[in-house]
């Protein structure tokens, strides 16, 4: 099984990760607090589970991608402003974008 998310650095006490979002055709980033990492995610790059939603705005804030990552699936919240709103898909493999 391939990684679904990619670690790409540290900023202070935060680890930085990214994943590819098919709805937006771009990467989204999120950060995990090193001090509470065990509470925030399952530490599994192949089948990640995050205990928080991710919101990404693009197009100068006009477009919203609101999603959760649960057991390797991307769950798009209904308030997302793209065609994937309300859908659940398998998080694609990280391909190094």
N, C-alpha and C positions, 0 to 999 in steps of 0.2 A: 504494500500500500504506500502511496506517495503522500508527502506532506500537503496539507491543505492551506496552512498558513506559514509564513516565513518570519523568523526573527531577524531584525535588521539593525539593532543597536540599543543603546541605553541612554536615557536622559535623566540625570540625577538618580532618584530611587525608582525609576520607571523603566521597564523593558518595553521595547517597541516592536510591534508585529504588523504585518500586512497580509491581505488576501485579495484575490481577484473577484470582483463582483460582475457577473454576467449581465445584470440588469443595467448597469452603468457603463459597461465595457471599460472599466478602469479598476485600479487598486484602491482599497480603503485601508486606512491605518487605525490602530488602536494601541493603547498602552495598558500595561499590567503593573500594579504597584508591587515592587519586590517584597515589601514588608508583609503584605497580605495576599501574596500570589496564590496560596492554597485556597483562599476563599473566592478568588475571582475566576479561576478556570481550572480545568482538569490536567493541564500540562501535557496534553496530547496533541502533537502537531498533525497527526494523521486523522484523528476523529475528535476535533476540539469541541469543548462545551464551555461557553462563556456565561458567567452569571450576571451579565449586563447587556443591554441593547447597544447597538452602534448606530449613530446618526451621522450621515455625511451630506453636506450641501454642496452643490455644484452650480454652474451657470450663474455665478454671482449671488448665490443664495436662493435662487428661484426654484431649483429642483431639490427634492429631498429623497434620500434613500435611508430608510429606517429598517433595520434588520436585527435579527438575533442569530447566533450560531449555537445550535444544539446538536450534540452528537454527530458532528460532521455535516449537518444540513443547514442551509441558509433559509431562514424564515423571514420573509418580507412582511412587514407590518402594513396594514391597510392604508395608513396615512402616507405611504411612499407615493411619489408623484410619477412613477414609471409604470410600464406594462406588467411588471412582476409583482405589483402590490397585491397582498393577500395570498401569494403563492409560497410554496416550500419546494426547494430544489436541493440536490446534493451539491455541497460545496466543491467547486472544481479543484483539481490538482493544481498546486503552485507550479507555474512554468517559468518563473523568473523575470517578470515584467518590472 
